[in-house]
Amino acid sequence: MKIIIDADACPVKEAVIDIASAHGIELLMICSIAHILPEYEKVIVRYVDNVSQAADMAIINEISPGDVVVTGDGGLAAIVLAKKGKAISFRGKIFKNSQMESILHQRYLSAKLRQKRVRTKGSKPFTKMDEDLFRNNLLLIINQKLDS
């Protein structure tokens, strides 16, 4: 098992580093060259071109069954689940196959509104509660993998 972070806009990088390190899990961060990351010990950072979907494609090519992907992208999460991986959002939501149709439909509707230049609400601010939920649920995923 390894953890792969969709790292461009990830607010929980440090939390993932702490957890992966404590459990001896390989950690890979993938981000565009437009988002240069600080150097981390025991973390593999892979940069991709600054073009649409480049990071997602790199993650898709990297994932193996049982890997965990940290992402805010429901479309990427759907592919991760199809490849027998686990996906968790930055706010701690564990993506499940049973929810993907609804998530992808909402993503489609939001894209249609953006095409029409309709203003939609952005994400609410990231909170300590979000990080705590993320940590707890990532540990839950890891412990399930380690137990099996």
N, C-alpha and C positions, 0 to 999 in steps of 0.2 A: 504494500500500500504506500502511496505517496499522496501528498497534498499539493494541488496546483492552484495558484491564486491568479485570478484575472485581476492583475495588479494596477491597472491604470487609475482607477478611482477608488481603490479599496481602503476603507478607513480602519480595517482591523488587521493590518499586516503584522504589527507587533504582537497582537494576541495570538495569531497563527504561529509566528516564530516561537513564542514562549511554549505553546502547547506541543508543536511538532518537536521541538528540542527536548522537552521533558519526556516525550514518548519515543524518542529515537526514530522519528518518521522523516523520510526524505521530503524536502520542501522545494518546490519550483515556483518562481514568480515569473509570469509572462506579461510584458507590457510593451507599449510602443516606444520608439526612440524619442518621442516627444515628452516622455515622463521618466527622466533619468532618476533612478532610485539610489539611496545611499548604499554603501557596501555593507552587507550583512555577513556575519560568520555562518558557515554551514547552510547557506541558502544559495541555490542556483538561480541566477537571474538570466532570463533569455529575452532579448530585445527583438522586436519585429518592426517592420516598416510602419510608418504613421499613415496607414490607409484603413478604410472601413473594413472591419471584420478580420484584420490580420491577426490580432491577438486571439480571437475566437478560433480561427483556423489552426493556429499553433497549439492551442489547448486541445482541440479535437484530435489533432494528430498525435498528441502526447499521451492522452488518457488510455488507461488499461482498466479492465474490470476490477472493481474494488477500490479504485482511486477516489479521492475526494476533491471536488472542485469548489472553490469559494468564488462566487460570482453574483453580480446583481442582475444578470441577463437571463430572463426566462427562456429565451430561445436557445441559448447555450446550455442551460440546465436540461432542457428537453433532450438535447443530443447526448449529454453526459449520461442521463438515465437510460437512454436507448443503448448506450455502450456499456451498460451494467456498472456505471460508477454511481457515486453519491454526489449530490449538489446541495450547497447551503448558501443562503444569501448573506450579505454583509450584516444584515440585521438579525440573523439567526434563524430565518425560516428554512426548514428542511424541505426541499422540493420533493414532491411525490408524483409518481405516474398518474395517480387518480386526479390530480389537480392541473395537469399540464394543458388539457384542452381549454380550460377556463383561462389559465394564465396566457396561453398563446392567443386566444381570442381577444383578451383585453389588450395585449400588445398590438395586435392588428388594428383594433379600434383606435388606440392612441396614435398609431402611425398615420391613420387616415385623417385624424383631426389635425395633426401637425402638418400634413400635406396641404390642408385647407387653411393653414395658418391660424387655427383656433388656439387661443391661449388655454393651456391646461395647468393645473397646479403641479408644481415640482415636488420633489421628495421633501418630507418633513425633516427637520434637522436631526442629525445623528446624536443619540443620547447615550449616557452611561448604561441605562437599562437595555438599550439595543446591544451594546457591547457585551454586557453580562449574559443576555439571552444567547448571543452568538457563541460565547465561550462555552456555556453549558451545553448547547446543542452540538457543537463541534466535538466536545468531549463524549457526548452520548454516541455520536456516529463512530468515533474512534474506538470507544470501548466495545461497541457492538462488533466491529471488525476484529478487534483483538480477541474477543471471546469466541469467535467462530473459527 
